Amino acid sequence: MNPVNYLYLAALLFTIGATGVLIRRNAIVVFMCIELMLNACNLALVAFSRMHGNLDGQIIAFFTMVVAAAEVVVGLAIIVSLFRSRHSASVDDASLMKL
Amino acid sequence: MSAQLAAYSTSTGEAFQFWVLGTVAVIGALCTVFMKRAVHSALCLAATMIVLAVFYLANGAYFLGIVQIVVYTGAIMMLFLFVVMLVGVTAADSLKETIKGQRWLALLCGLGFGVLLFAGIAHASLKDFNGIGRANANGNVEGLASLIFTRYVFAFELTGALLITAAVGAMVLTHRQRTERARTQRELSEQRVREGTHVPPLPAPGVYARHNAVDVAGLLPDGTPSELTVSKTLRERGQVRDVSAEALNDLKALEQRAEERLERTEIEPTAFKRPEEASK
């Protein structure tokens, strides 16, 4: 098997995640799709790291994980405060810049 | 050509693992997008992430594989589940489209994007395949550490600042400042007596001997459900289950069975009878 297949899998997962962001309207599911896209990128970075035989790709994947963790914390806090003020987690309801 | 191909191809075992687990990952990703309820989406995403962790391990990224399981499936997905529970488990997406044809356009856009990505990868010249063996010679974690603390040390310190900012930001966003003092139990009871509505405690939810779930409204004597019996949170979410018709039918069937058991010829459809009449 050619290791480029990992890249194809990553591309497929990224595409599914991007489509999910466009289709779904529940803010939590949209957020999960974003996580899926980040994970797909990580898979591509790890595969690249293996192809080129150095660890820089893994380092970048590691930083991606750290940033994703920070993003999840802030994003979920925003969703919770949105749900508190609007009693719904649908992104359609959040059409104003203020809460 | 075959020698060159052999130089950059993986073992048969890894190929088998890739095709089996890759299918699982794609199915999990599709379920994440298309499952109606957020809990199911979260669980499918957790499955996909575990599969990705196995792929990291297979690619020689041992540290990242473990971190993926511990941080992503262990911490982030559980945080997601926590918020899903907070927001409401049964709150399904509304299927009404706000913009006409938006779903199909989005699917089309996704498809086009995927075709572009695949074509890009297919046209890229990915000829060199060195394998991770040499880079991992002194151990994967040691190699990563030596890179993080030398070349990437500034980025590493910045992530520390980012994490602290995120933690503070989350606390600021979810913290609610109380503007007035919380009313005490005594004040609440005095207010209830003054207003004269619902002086005794609110009735309990559930239909006795049939449903004692908290989301089932208790029935009034005439068989209509009483909203007062269900907690305010469930009422606001619209998660009150109405079993009044079901419960009345059950009751009727039970009475009919009882009368048949007692070999009474006359079967009365009425639900309520006076005690002295029933004892005859």
Interface residues (C-beta under 8 A of the other chain):
Chain A: M1 N2 P3 V4 N5 Y6 L7 Y8 L9 A11 L12 L13 F14 T15 I16 G17 A18 T19 G20 L22 I23 R24 R25 N26 I28 V29 F31 M32 C33 E35 L36 N39 N42 L43 V46 A47 S49 R50 M51 H52 G53 N54 L55 D56 Q58 I59 A61 F62 F63 M65 V66 V67 A68 A69 A70 E71 V72 V73 V74 L76 A77 I78 I79 V80 S81 F83 R84 H87 S88 A89 S90 D92
Chain B: Y8 S9 T10 T12 E14 A15 F18 G22 A25 V26 A29 L30 T32 V33 A38 S41 A42 L45 T48 M49 L52 F55 Y56 N59 G60 A61 F63 L64 V67 Q68 V71 Y72 A75 I76 L79 F80 V83 V84 L86 V87 G88 A91 D93 S94 T98 R103 A106 L107 C109 G110 L111 F113 G114 L117 F118 I121 L126 D128 F129 N130 G131 I132 G133 R134 A135 N136 N140 G143 L144 L147 I148 Y152 A155 F156 T159 L162 L163 T165 A166 A167 G169 A170 L173 T174 R176 E236 R237
